[in-house]
Each structure stands twice: as structure tokens, then as C-alpha cells.
């Protein structure tokens, strides 16, 4: 069981890693890597993965993230086309066609995520898959909150 001290220390490390990395590295690549490394560490702890499970899990996740990235790029391209169509003199038929494309890509993203989660059954239990879904949601919310708050006030006073 995690002690409050470990949680506070981990949270402070995450805040420092994100703030320092984003301020030092213009494109944020180093910051993203540190956040991803922290996520992996917390995920191994949360799911109680052994070494073999970790290797297999993260290899499968890497493949999924690659596929997801391609679909996310398609989604963004569709949104960009809708932005152009809505600002110009496009007809309703063109807009409907692009909305259908966007809906299709969104459905593909959801289907890929479902397939990925179900594919994990040979590595982790269904309970662990449920914990993964909850973890990912909580982690994303916390990261978003930290990044929003980082821009509002300094982390350290001088």
C-alpha cells in the first residue's frame, strides 16, 4: 500500500519533471518522455505487473499507440477539412461527407481501443484491464489539471 509520503513525493517529482522539461525543451519532447516514463512506473505498480508481463504489456501498448496515432492524425485532418469547409462556400453535401468521414474515424479509434484492451487478456486479468482503464482516465485528468495550474501560478517562490 502506498503511503501518503510516497504519493506526495511522486506527485512533486511529476510536477518538477513536467515544469522543468517543458521550460528547458521548446518542443516538450523531453517532458513528454519523462511523463511517459512516470506513467509506466505508476502503471507497473498499479497493475502489479511482473517483469515478463511488463515487457509483453508495453510492447503491445506500443503497437496500439502507433496505430492510434495514425487514426488520430486522420481525425485531425478531417477536422481541419471541416474547418475549411465551414469557413468557405462549400455545399452541404461536402460537409455531410466530411462529417461521415470524421464519424468513421472516431468509430475506428474506439474499435481499435476496444480490440487492444481485449487483446490484453493473455497478459493481464480482466480486473487489471479495468484498473488500466481507470488508471488512464485518472492519469490524464491529473496531468491536465497539473498543466493547467502550472500556467496560472509559479511552482516555486523565489
GILINHU-V6715 format. One record per helix or strand of 2 or more residues. SS is the DSSP state (H for helix, E for strand). FROM is the first residue (numbers start at 1). TO is the last residue. If there is no record, write none. Layout:
[[SS & FROM & TO] [SS & FROM & TO]]
This chain:
[[H & 4 & 24] [H & 29 & 47] [H & 51 & 87] [H & 92 & 122] [H & 126 & 150]]
